[in-house]
């Protein structure tokens, strides 16, 4: 399996399972908040940008998302 294929499978898994995507989002947001001392809302926004950039996934539509929608 190539890296590109594995990445495509990861993206597909997120599209198929919003809870799986939410787990990734949380694993981005918490270290951002802890390392930088920014607010929960800003960390969520930063993680949402990562999710969009890396996985073409709009986490701001998830019901658990707390932060400014894009």
ChimeraX attribute file (.defattr): number of C-alpha atoms within 10 A of each C-alpha:
attribute: neighborCount
match mode: 1-to-1
recipient: residues
	/A:1	5
	/A:2	7
	/A:3	8
	/A:4	9
	/A:5	10
	/A:6	11
	/A:7	13
	/A:8	13
	/A:9	12
	/A:10	15
	/A:11	17
	/A:12	13
	/A:13	13
	/A:14	21
	/A:15	16
	/A:16	11
	/A:17	10
	/A:18	16
	/A:19	13
	/A:20	13
	/A:21	22
	/A:22	20
	/A:23	12
	/A:24	15
	/A:25	22
	/A:26	16
	/A:27	12
	/A:28	18
	/A:29	21
	/A:30	15
	/A:31	13
	/A:32	19
	/A:33	18
	/A:34	12
	/A:35	8
	/A:36	10
	/A:37	11
	/A:38	12
	/A:39	12
	/A:40	16
	/A:41	15
	/A:42	17
	/A:43	24
	/A:44	25
	/A:45	22
	/A:46	18
	/A:47	24
	/A:48	26
	/A:49	19
	/A:50	18
	/A:51	22
	/A:52	14
	/A:53	11
	/A:54	11
	/A:55	17
	/A:56	13
	/A:57	19
	/A:58	17
	/A:59	25
	/A:60	21
	/A:61	12
	/A:62	12
	/A:63	9
	/A:64	10
	/A:65	17
	/A:66	15
	/A:67	15
	/A:68	11
	/A:69	11
	/A:70	10
